Amino acid sequence: MSKADALRAFMVEQLPELKRNPEALLIYLTGGRLVARYHPENLGFEYRARLSIDVLGFPGEPAQFFLPLILWLRRHEPAALQNHEIAEQQIAFEVDILDNGRVDISVSLPSVEAVDVLPQPGGGYRMTLREEPPADDMPLSDPATLLKRIFDQSGALIVGTPAP
């Protein structure tokens, strides 16, 4: 299940708080379904599940966590954002406000991974995890650089270092 691994790597890389304490990020799959259809040449299938994310003791505003999550979704699970009629039901979250400016964040979002299974000459099968097609309309050539400095609504820097 490479999306869970990709999400973990992306979030830890983008958020200094998680880079310092990666154990605070828990990712697991729930409600999984295996979806397969008959095809004479491809025994492929899909994993469909809810990707559950828990962040424990996050020292910041929940929005600081949600922004890189949305950027990751645009690349790895764009269907969760593209259908406006169902998008509002795709991503659920809960925030538990702790003391000292820390929060616990729980997020649940859809995850679909397709696996192609093709017979090989001489016997056996080759399984290949299908990549998400690139989003044609993604204007952010390097969204990760946007996360190095984040400002709140008043213009105060909340992530990153001030400009020299």
N, C-alpha and C positions, 0 to 999 in steps of 0.2 A: 504494500500500500504506500506508494511513493509520495502521494500528496501530503500525507501526515508528516513524513520526513522532510519534504520540501517546505512545508509551512513552518515547522520547528526551526529549520536552518535559517529561513528568511526572517522570522520574528526575532530570533536571538541575534542575528547580525544587525538588524535595524534598530533595536532598542537597547541602549547601554545598560538599562536596569536588568534586562534578561541576559545580557552578555556577562554581567557580573555574577548573576545568580540563575543559571539556566535550569536548575532544579525547581524553580518556582513555576515553570511552564509545563503543564501536563496536557498531553494530547492523546485522545483515544477515539475509537469508532464505536457508535452505538446504533442499534436498530438496523443492522446490516441486512441486505438482500442480495442474493446472487441472481442476476438476470441473464438468461440464455435463451436463444431462439434457434430453431432448426435452420441450418444452412448446410448444403451438401459438401462444401469445401472448407468452411471455416467453423471450428468448434469454439469460437470466441465467446466471451461473456463480459458482463459488467459487474463491478462491485458498486452497489449503491448503499450509502449509509449516511448517518449524521456524524460529522466531524465535531467532536466535543473538545473544547479548549477551556482549561482552568488556569488562571494566573493567580498565584497566591501572594498577597502582600505587595501588590504593585504600588510603587511610590510615585504616584502621579495621577493625572486626570485620566479617566477611561478613554477619552478621545485620543490621547497619545498612543494608546494600544489599538484603537479601532482604525485609525488612519492607515498604518501599514497593513493591517488585516484586509481592508478594502482594496488596497493596491495589489495585494497577493491574490485576492479573489478575481480581480480584473484579468489577471494572466492565467490562473490555474482553474478557476471555476466560473467563467464569465456568464454561464447560463443563469446563475443565481442572481445576477444583476440586470440581465437584459430584458426579461419579461416583467414589465411594470405591474401587471395584474397580480402576479404571484410573488414578486420580489419582496414585498413587505412582510411576507410570511416565511421567507427562506432563512433569515438570520434572526435568531433569538438570543437575548443576553440577559444576564442578571449581574448586578453589582452589589456587593456587600461592603458598606463603608465602615472601615476600621478606624482605629485611632491613629494619631501621628501622620495624617495625610496619606495613609495607605488604603488600598481597596483590594478586595478579591473580585475577580471578573470571571464569569462563566459565559461561554458563547457556544451556540450550537448552529451549525450551518451544513448545507448539503455537500456531499462529496460523491462524485461519480468517476470511476476509473474503468476504462475499457481495455480488455486484454484480447489480442488476436492470437488464435491458436491454429497454426497451419501445419499440415503434414509435410514431412521432409522426404526427399528421395531416399530410398533405402530403409524407410521406417522411422518411426518416432515423430515427435511434434516439436515445433518451435513456438514458444510463447513470447509475445512482445507486448509490453505495455504501451498503449497508444498515447501519444502526446496530445495535449490540447492544441487545436489550431490557433495560430497567432491572431489576436484581436486586431482587425484592420483599422479600427477607429481609436486605438490607444495612443493619445498624443504624447504620453510621457515616455520619452526615449529611455530615460534612466530614472524611474520613479524613486529608487532608493536614495538618490542624492537629495530629493526633496525632503527627506526625513531627517537630514542632518541638523536642520534648524527649523523648529516649529514655534510659532507665535500664537498667543491666545487672542481673544477678540479685542483686548485693549492694546495689543501690540507688544506685550511683554514676552520676552523669550522664555519658553518653557522647556525646550529641548535643544541641546547643542551649546555652542560657545558664541559669545558676542563677536560681531565682525570687528576686525582690527581698526 
